[in-house]
Amino acid sequence: MKSREPESNRTPRGDALENEFRAMFAERSETVRVTTAPYAAVRQRITAARHKRRMRIGSVGVAFAMAAVGIGVWTAVPSRHQSIVQPGTTDPHVPAAILYADGRTPIPNGPLQDAALTWLRATYKGNLSGLTVVTTFDQAVQAAATAKIADHDAGVAVVDDRDGAVLALGGTWNRPLPIADLMKPVLLAEAFEGGHYTPQSKEPLDAQTHPVSLPGSPQPLVYAAAGDQTRNWPPESPTTQIDNIDVSLTRAAQMGANEPFAQLELASDMDLRSFYGFATRAGMAKEPDLLPVASLVLGMTQQTPLAMASVYATLSNGGFHRDPVMVAQLLGPDGRVVWIPPAVAVRVTTANSSQQVAEVLHAALLGPTGNGLTTLQTGGASTGAMAAASPEETSAWVTGVDSHYVVSVGISSEDGKGRLLPLGPDQHGGLDVGSRIAGPTWASVVRAVRSLG
């Protein structure tokens, strides 16, 4: 064994390296002596360790390289979450098991498990190692939520409006789509909240005879129709029959007419910014296209099926909003509950407004034959739904409530670049398109939900 390097041969840099070397291993209670190995070799290891210690690679973390000293060998172990994992330990971010809501059945690796873990890691900051995750997902409802229609992708989300528990997520549940007519019940909730309107309140149906104007402006809003013809805004679906009459808000929802809702949105006793704020408080994500502008009522914004399930849950449960919850509890190795998510409910609207929206949704579901919703006519007074499709027919929706359960189905199709494609030859929006394309999936999931009681 070589003797200690003479003091005359050491440099300030060498002293600094040795001090750093000592500091690195101080917490190990190791007595570090330079005589345990050739100093030159130790210095090389220290330099390499210091270099690796300072490396940062995004969220992958820090790789600590430990020098081999005498008989003690410390191994560098990279971590995905910026934590040092010592030999014999497990990843603190990986639980022992992930189960369905029954607390017995494991959830296979895949998108559903990924969704639960993503939600959990954003909500629970503790160590998951050794814990069992019991999710809110119901296995039978989940099976129904994975349905497909023809060549189109079905995105399905099922939420219990009493506590925000997500019972199922299927297919493209997190793909944002133009929501079209699904926005109308949100506007109704805001209008009913003020006490000036009821489901029987009437508004004009014909925009060409009764133009819509911004508050304080005498100029009607217009848009460029086919052939560059200028027409009074808003446009209507080709299947919506327009007459020079006033119709109730319930009837307008059954028809999918735009004019009455545009008149309501821009009425002197309503406010666009208030409507926008109400939509976000009810659960809509603040997407770039969600703006306090006149087209807000036409549902031009894109939202996911899960977001719309959350919004309709707010409208259906007495006006309380609860953020979606995907994990019911965490169990320790001994089976005891170690954590449950906090229950937070924020009142967004009154119970009376919520009940009035439920009446409109029930009427929309049971509307007259020919309006495209006949395939969804099922259930009692606690069942209601709204169908929708974007003007270019790139999205088709049915979102509604059955008892305490909200089922949101959004159908779409993408090309290789992620662009939404038309779903059929009609290429127009409206209730008929939404109910025809998304209705069968919605009905099948509702049947599965009813087994929950």
Secondary structure, 3 states (H helix, E strand, C coil): CCCCCCHHHCCHHHHHHHHHHHHHHHCCCCCCCHHHCCHHHHHHHHHHHHHHHCCCCHHHCCCCCCCEECCEECCCCCCCCCCCCCCCCCCCCCCCEEECCCCCCECCCCHHHHHHHHHHHHHCCCCCCCCEEEECCCHHHHHHHCCCECCEEEEEEEEECCCCEEEEEEECCCCCEECHHHHHHHHHHHHHHCCCCCCCCEEECCCCCCCCECCCCCCECEEECHHHCEEECCCCCCCCCCCCCEEEHHHHHHHCCCHHHHHHHCCCCCCHHHHHHHHHHHCCCCCCCCCCCHHHHHCCCEECHHHHHHHHHHHHCCCEECCCECEEEEECCCCCEEECCCCCCEECCCHHHHHHHHHHHHHHHCCCCCCCCHHHCCCCCCEEEEEEECCCCCCEEEEEEECCEEEEEEEECECCCCCECCCCCCCCCCHHHHHHHHHHHHHHHHHHHHCCC
